[in-house]
Amino acid sequence: MIDTIRIKMMEMISRRKLASEKWSSVLCPVIEDELKNLAAKGRHWRICRASESIFEVHVDLSVMVNLDERFCSCYQWQLLGFPCQHAIQVIQHSGLCLYNFVDEYYKADFYRATYATPIFPIPDIEKPPPGDVFLLPPHTRKPPGRPPTKRFKSSSETKRQVKCKRCGSCDRHNRRTCKVPI
């Protein structure tokens, strides 16, 4: 099973690396499409500048966007790592590059670096190893004495209380060993 998983991972990494080499955009294609869709949603919104990097976007409710801190009051930008639709409209309104405000792990270069190291094939066991190296089993010997038969109890286990049927006390004795007078 482990060998099957290794082979599937090896093929998946190779396939994703080859596919990412064909990308010409700065971002991964899925994120690129998502940003285009978000940019198309808010073209008619009114944007007001409060300061150099703080804006107010008027949708149904007003939303504050701070470009320096990468903050939007809808909190989507902070949660996802790429600008929400409000921030995209503010960035485009300011004439800034949208790619500078997207986190690095959404970029194609980061994706390519993730899959840059391949999983190498492992030769069969039947083949002798290269060179004159022979692996021998480790030297082990049976420890002296009788092997333990009791299991080690966990720290959460407690001893069962023994209750005497004759006197009813829990003093670690039972009916047979009870010394209390009748």
BAGURO-622044 format. One line per 10 residues: number of its first residue (from 1); their letters; for each residue y, x, z of N, C-alpha, C. Coordinates in Angstrom, 3 decimals, decimal comma, padded with zeros to 6 digits. Atoms other than C-alpha are relative to their C-alpha. Layout:
# BAGURO-622044
NUM	a	Y X Z Y X Z Y X Z  ...
This chain:
# BAGURO-622044
1	midtirikmm	-001,180 000,819 000,000 000,000 000,000 000,000 001,261 000,876 000,000  -001,165 -000,887 -000,061 002,417 002,825 000,851 000,231 000,667 -001,356  -000,132 -000,636 001,311 001,697 004,495 -002,471 000,578 -000,982 -001,017  -000,539 001,014 000,905 002,428 001,239 -004,309 001,492 -000,192 000,246  -001,427 000,137 -000,333 005,747 000,883 -002,483 000,776 001,209 -000,500  -000,667 -001,217 000,470 006,619 004,518 -003,293 000,198 -000,049 -001,512  -000,099 000,066 001,462 005,898 003,952 -006,995 001,047 -001,023 -000,417  -000,996 001,017 000,344 007,979 000,747 -007,093 001,418 000,502 000,286  -001,314 -000,550 -000,324 010,883 002,482 -005,348 000,407 001,079 -001,004  -000,278 -001,051 000,963 010,626 005,447 -007,718 000,467 -000,606 -001,327
11	emisrrklas	-000,382 000,648 001,253 010,794 003,135 -010,759 001,344 -000,719 000,129  -001,243 000,735 -000,202 013,611 001,026 -009,285 001,201 000,947 000,012  -001,103 -000,962 -000,051 015,805 004,056 -008,532 000,288 000,550 -001,389  -000,182 -000,528 001,357 015,229 005,452 -012,022 000,650 -001,047 -000,907  -000,533 001,076 000,841 015,949 002,090 -013,675 001,472 -000,256 000,316  -001,395 000,262 -000,376 019,175 001,549 -011,708 000,913 001,164 -000,368  -000,806 -001,160 000,391 020,376 005,084 -012,390 000,302 -000,030 -001,488  -000,207 000,065 001,444 019,867 004,698 -016,140 000,949 -001,140 -000,381  -000,879 001,129 000,309 021,585 001,294 -016,151 001,445 000,314 000,381  -001,371 -000,282 -000,443 024,614 002,596 -014,212 000,697 001,038 -000,875
21	ekwssvlcpv	-000,624 -000,991 000,880 025,182 005,443 -016,681 000,681 -000,644 -001,201  -000,592 000,708 001,137 026,084 002,856 -019,343 001,293 -000,721 000,367  -001,193 000,713 -000,423 028,882 001,317 -017,251 001,251 000,806 -000,331  -001,248 -000,684 000,341 032,385 002,143 -018,453 001,139 -000,380 000,937  -001,072 000,452 -000,887 034,394 000,321 -015,777 000,018 000,812 001,296  -000,148 -000,703 -001,272 035,642 001,701 -012,469 -000,896 -000,632 001,056  000,807 000,728 -000,973 033,818 -000,985 -010,476 -001,363 -000,349 -000,583  001,286 000,519 000,454 030,262 -002,251 -010,634 000,258 -001,304 -000,763  -000,286 001,179 000,829 029,998 -005,045 -013,239 000,070 -001,318 000,768  -000,016 001,254 -000,760 029,256 -007,795 -010,709 001,330 -000,148 000,751
31	iedelknlaa	-001,271 000,038 -000,736 032,325 -006,899 -008,620 001,168 -000,143 -000,971  -001,040 000,128 001,032 034,434 -006,533 -011,768 000,151 -001,458 -000,434  -000,039 001,421 000,385 033,500 -010,093 -012,821 000,557 -000,860 001,129  -000,488 000,755 -001,151 034,167 -011,387 -009,311 001,519 000,131 000,134  -001,450 -000,195 -000,093 037,668 -009,862 -009,282 000,726 -000,731 -001,128  -000,621 000,733 001,112 038,425 -011,350 -012,709 000,028 -001,497 000,283  000,039 001,426 -000,335 037,316 -014,795 -011,523 001,025 -000,347 001,087  -000,977 000,247 -001,058 039,428 -014,535 -008,369 001,432 000,104 -000,511  -001,347 -000,158 000,565 042,443 -013,359 -010,382 000,397 -001,216 -000,832  -000,303 001,161 000,838 042,169 -016,369 -012,686 000,312 -001,247 000,829
41	kgrhwricra	-000,185 001,206 -000,823 042,201 -018,864 -009,795 001,440 -000,216 000,441  -001,303 000,176 -000,632 045,679 -018,184 -008,421 001,192 000,357 -000,853  -001,126 -000,394 000,875 047,927 -017,624 -011,420 001,256 -000,823 000,251  -001,149 000,901 -000,163 050,183 -020,577 -010,548 000,578 000,014 001,415  -000,493 -000,039 -001,378 050,763 -019,656 -006,895 001,369 000,676 000,066  -001,327 -000,574 -000,197 054,243 -018,824 -005,654 -000,114 001,123 001,022  000,081 -001,180 -000,863 054,618 -015,349 -004,102 001,409 000,395 000,411  -001,299 -000,414 -000,534 057,516 -014,379 -001,828 -000,168 001,323 000,722  000,046 -001,315 -000,641 058,245 -010,828 -000,713 000,781 -000,062 001,316  -000,666 -000,044 -001,302 059,014 -010,417 002,988 000,542 001,396 000,271
51	sesifevhvd	-000,461 -001,381 -000,115 059,280 -006,621 003,005 -000,650 000,774 -001,143  000,533 -000,823 001,083 058,084 -003,701 000,902 -001,488 -000,239 -000,258  001,442 000,171 000,180 054,386 -004,356 001,546 -000,526 -001,312 000,570  000,434 001,279 -000,573 054,293 -007,798 003,223 000,492 -001,134 -000,883  -000,294 001,108 000,899 054,140 -010,929 001,098 -000,505 -001,298 000,612  000,492 001,318 -000,378 053,690 -014,644 001,571 -000,412 -000,718 -001,278  000,525 000,711 001,160 051,525 -016,580 -000,864 -000,054 -001,478 000,362  -000,033 001,436 -000,257 052,144 -020,319 -001,087 -001,067 -000,686 -000,836  001,061 000,815 000,615 048,985 -022,263 -001,844 000,196 -001,366 000,647  -000,151 001,222 -000,794 048,275 -025,527 -000,001 000,615 000,364 001,347
61	lsvmvnlder	-000,563 -000,574 -001,210 049,001 -023,473 003,122 000,562 001,370 -000,357  -000,527 -001,333 000,296 051,007 -020,271 003,259 -000,898 001,061 000,634  000,878 -001,082 -000,422 049,036 -017,027 003,604 000,804 001,291 -000,031  -000,708 -001,270 -000,056 050,390 -013,617 004,677 -000,924 001,116 -000,498  000,743 -001,142 000,533 049,246 -010,471 002,818 000,806 001,262 000,284  -000,605 -001,293 -000,266 050,000 -006,917 003,980 -000,780 001,042 -000,800  000,691 -000,947 000,877 049,148 -004,334 001,308 -000,260 001,340 000,675  000,199 -001,295 -000,660 049,602 -001,251 003,521 -001,211 -000,016 000,929  001,113 000,100 -000,945 047,097 -002,451 006,118 -001,232 -000,669 -000,599  001,089 000,719 000,680 044,881 -004,249 003,577 -000,427 -001,208 000,825
71	fcscyqwqll	000,208 001,152 -000,863 045,221 -007,450 005,538 000,434 -001,267 -000,719  -000,359 001,333 000,455 045,196 -011,092 004,496 -000,341 -000,959 001,125  000,236 000,905 -001,123 045,459 -013,965 006,961 -001,177 -000,941 -000,232  001,243 000,761 000,212 042,444 -015,669 005,336 -001,216 000,822 000,430  001,004 -000,951 -000,525 040,410 -012,618 006,584 -001,133 000,332 -000,971  001,048 -000,328 000,964 038,291 -012,393 003,420 000,068 001,465 -000,425  -000,158 -001,401 000,402 039,701 -009,003 002,485 -000,597 000,927 001,042  000,543 -000,838 -001,066 038,772 -007,534 005,864 -001,522 -000,135 000,081  001,444 000,226 -000,110 035,274 -009,074 005,823 -000,779 000,610 -001,154  000,758 -000,391 001,182 034,227 -008,247 002,271 000,303 001,413 -000,486
81	gfpcqhaiqv	-000,345 -001,341 000,444 036,073 -005,006 001,551 000,651 000,038 -001,370  -000,795 000,039 001,230 037,577 -006,124 -001,746 000,991 -001,156 000,120  -001,093 000,950 -000,199 040,784 -008,135 -002,123 -000,413 -001,450 -000,261  000,213 001,435 000,218 040,694 -011,904 -001,781 000,941 -000,460 -001,110  -000,817 000,494 001,113 042,354 -014,135 -004,330 001,495 000,056 000,301  -001,423 -000,105 -000,350 045,648 -014,093 -002,415 000,496 001,435 -000,202  -000,387 -001,408 000,125 045,746 -010,299 -002,261 000,020 000,442 -001,461  000,027 -000,358 001,430 044,824 -010,002 -005,944 001,290 -000,461 -000,675  -001,241 000,494 000,604 047,806 -012,161 -006,899 001,206 000,837 000,427  -001,099 -000,833 -000,492 050,129 -010,079 -004,698 -000,029 001,370 -000,669
91	iqhsglclyn	000,119 -001,323 000,631 048,807 -006,794 -006,145 000,454 -000,066 -001,455  -000,421 000,143 001,395 049,267 -008,042 -009,703 001,497 -000,298 -000,098  -001,433 000,303 -000,019 052,720 -009,423 -008,839 000,824 001,267 000,257  -000,701 -001,252 -000,321 053,712 -005,989 -007,439 -000,134 001,037 -001,103  000,201 -000,958 001,086 052,481 -004,201 -010,563 -000,829 001,205 000,407  000,847 -001,104 -000,464 050,035 -002,010 -008,625 -001,386 -000,099 -000,628  001,352 -000,041 000,549 046,563 -000,971 -009,720 -000,955 -000,678 000,974  000,917 000,773 -000,835 043,953 -003,387 -008,383 -001,149 000,849 000,528  001,143 -000,833 -000,387 041,241 -000,700 -008,231 000,295 000,866 001,228  -000,349 -000,807 -001,174 043,154 001,246 -005,554 -000,197 -000,752 001,310
101	fvdeyykadf	000,131 000,814 -001,199 042,688 -001,638 -003,114 -001,436 -000,481 000,246  001,410 000,358 -000,173 038,904 -001,994 -003,486 -000,688 001,140 000,742  000,716 -001,032 -000,755 036,634 -000,157 -001,021 -000,884 000,826 -000,922  000,722 -000,959 000,831 034,771 002,862 -002,363 -001,426 -000,432 -000,334  001,400 000,320 000,255 031,284 001,409 -002,047 -000,189 -001,097 -001,033  000,105 000,938 001,114 032,060 -001,215 -004,715 000,231 000,682 -001,345  -000,315 -000,710 001,239 032,926 001,450 -007,280 -001,263 000,561 -000,645  001,174 -000,442 000,772 030,543 002,622 -009,996 -000,405 001,420 000,368  000,337 -001,374 -000,382 030,755 006,286 -008,921 -000,811 000,038 001,297  000,747 000,084 -001,261 029,535 005,381 -005,433 -001,422 -000,504 -000,264
111	yratyatpif	001,313 000,537 000,373 026,677 003,366 -006,969 -000,851 001,082 -000,654  000,749 -001,078 000,673 025,693 006,285 -009,193 -000,434 001,079 000,997  000,352 -001,001 -001,005 025,760 008,676 -006,222 -001,148 -000,483 000,886  001,079 000,554 -000,803 023,454 006,328 -004,318 -001,351 000,238 -000,653  001,266 -000,141 000,722 020,776 006,554 -006,996 -000,125 001,337 -000,728  000,044 -001,304 000,660 021,393 010,179 -007,987 -001,242 000,795 000,388  001,165 -000,750 -000,461 018,508 011,571 -005,910 -001,261 -000,804 -000,273  001,215 000,768 000,321 015,160 010,494 -007,363 -001,095 000,205 001,046  001,221 -000,193 -000,775 011,853 010,020 -005,586 -000,969 000,687 -000,942  000,854 -000,771 000,880 009,554 012,639 -007,017 -001,453 -000,456 000,104
121	pipdiekppp	001,413 000,369 -000,026 005,932 011,932 -007,975 -000,789 000,922 000,933  000,879 -000,764 -000,880 003,191 013,079 -005,598 -001,319 000,221 -000,733  001,260 -000,234 000,702 000,135 014,791 -007,119 -001,185 -000,564 000,787  001,207 000,535 -000,634 -003,362 013,497 -006,405 -000,566 000,977 001,016  000,597 -000,822 -001,056 -005,290 014,767 -003,393 -001,129 000,853 -000,556  001,142 -000,726 000,542 -008,261 015,854 -005,496 000,391 001,330 -000,630  -000,445 -001,235 000,640 -006,206 018,499 -007,252 000,260 001,053 001,072  -000,278 -001,036 -000,996 -006,037 021,833 -005,433 001,507 000,265 000,066  -001,428 -000,284 -000,100 -002,598 022,724 -004,085 000,343 001,278 -000,760  -000,382 -001,203 000,738 -000,642 025,319 -006,052 -000,037 001,233 000,891
131	gdvfllppht	000,059 -001,255 -000,753 -001,219 028,909 -004,937 -001,282 000,103 000,814  001,173 -000,231 -000,824 -003,698 030,168 -002,360 000,126 -000,641 001,380  -000,215 000,657 -001,291 -002,647 027,782 000,411 -001,092 -001,045 000,195  001,016 000,995 -000,333 -005,488 025,864 002,032 000,331 -000,579 001,364  -000,299 000,666 -001,258 -004,802 023,331 004,724 -001,305 -000,302 000,723  001,168 000,249 -000,818 -007,372 023,219 007,493 000,358 -001,014 001,083  -000,306 000,948 -001,064 -007,706 020,530 010,151 000,414 000,735 001,268  -000,453 -000,667 -001,217 -006,067 021,284 013,486 -001,165 000,210 000,977  001,021 -000,274 -001,004 -008,150 022,809 016,300 000,222 -000,938 001,183  -000,077 000,911 -001,132 -008,825 020,122 018,855 -001,297 000,076 000,779
141	rkppgrpptk	001,218 000,059 -000,795 -011,253 019,854 021,688 000,123 -001,182 000,939  000,032 001,137 -000,877 -012,309 017,029 023,918 000,437 000,446 001,396  -000,438 -000,408 -001,333 -010,510 017,147 027,292 -001,142 -000,141 001,010  001,085 000,062 -000,976 -012,727 017,786 030,316 000,067 -001,271 000,843  000,058 001,147 -000,887 -013,865 014,993 032,576 -000,345 -001,285 -000,718  000,346 001,304 000,530 -014,743 011,378 032,107 001,241 -000,633 -000,626  -001,165 000,628 000,619 -012,491 009,489 029,715 000,461 -001,205 000,805  -000,504 001,137 -000,775 -010,238 006,899 031,336 -000,444 -001,323 -000,620  000,442 001,303 000,497 -011,498 003,332 031,070 001,017 -001,088 000,293  -001,009 000,993 -000,304 -008,602 001,446 032,660 001,187 000,175 -000,935
151	rfksssetkr	-001,218 -000,084 000,824 -005,587 000,602 030,605 001,194 000,189 000,916  -001,227 -000,197 -000,751 -002,131 001,548 031,718 000,809 -001,289 -000,061  -000,745 001,245 -000,042 -000,203 -001,515 032,831 001,476 000,277 -000,272  -001,421 -000,159 000,301 003,321 -002,033 031,596 000,816 -000,250 001,263  -000,856 000,127 -001,178 006,244 -002,050 033,986 000,295 -001,458 000,330  -000,299 001,406 -000,251 006,704 -005,805 033,592 -001,180 -000,754 000,614  001,171 000,661 -000,576 003,154 -006,633 034,733 000,018 000,141 001,519  000,093 -000,025 -001,457 002,669 -007,529 038,375 -001,430 -000,314 000,402  001,338 000,286 -000,498 -000,463 -007,734 040,500 -000,090 -001,472 000,367  000,238 001,395 -000,321 -001,967 -011,159 040,972 -000,169 -000,142 001,506
161	qvkckrcgsc	000,113 000,251 -001,440 -001,599 -012,543 044,481 -001,378 -000,576 000,308  001,300 000,503 -000,438 -004,942 -013,069 046,230 000,248 -000,895 001,207  -000,211 000,952 -001,086 -004,883 -016,176 048,414 -001,351 -000,358 000,619  001,234 000,303 -000,727 -007,520 -016,748 051,049 -000,210 -001,508 000,027  000,305 001,425 000,019 -009,236 -020,141 050,679 -000,241 -000,526 001,422  000,345 000,416 -001,359 -010,139 -020,192 054,355 001,244 -000,197 000,864  -001,189 000,094 -000,858 -006,829 -019,448 056,098 001,278 -000,302 -000,773  -001,155 000,323 000,838 -004,399 -019,875 053,175 001,069 001,068 -000,063  -001,015 -001,054 000,046 -002,519 -016,588 053,653 -000,216 000,897 -001,219  000,050 -000,927 001,150 -001,750 -014,011 050,948 000,024 001,425 000,522
171	drhnrrtckv	000,002 -001,316 -000,625 -002,599 -010,913 053,008 -001,045 000,920 -000,608  000,932 -000,881 000,714 -004,806 -009,162 050,408 -001,421 -000,122 000,548  001,397 000,209 -000,343 -008,019 -010,667 051,654 -000,420 -001,341 -000,580  000,508 001,247 000,532 -010,258 -013,465 050,481 -000,879 -000,688 001,041  000,790 000,784 -000,930 -012,630 -015,967 052,062 -001,116 000,814 000,638  001,134 -000,780 -000,484 -015,495 -013,493 052,388 000,424 001,041 001,043  -000,447 -001,046 -000,897 -013,447 -010,827 054,183 000,987 -000,497 001,049  -000,971 000,573 -000,925 -011,300 -013,208 056,263 -000,477 000,201 001,454  000,324 -000,262 -001,401 -011,214 -012,284 059,977 000,750 -000,919 000,947  -000,757 000,938 -000,812 -009,015 -015,094 061,218 -000,988 -000,982 000,646
181	pi	000,939 000,953 -000,622 -010,848 -017,277 063,825 000,167 -001,407 -000,548  000,013 001,358 000,574 -011,818 -020,770 062,665 000,698 -000,976 000,898
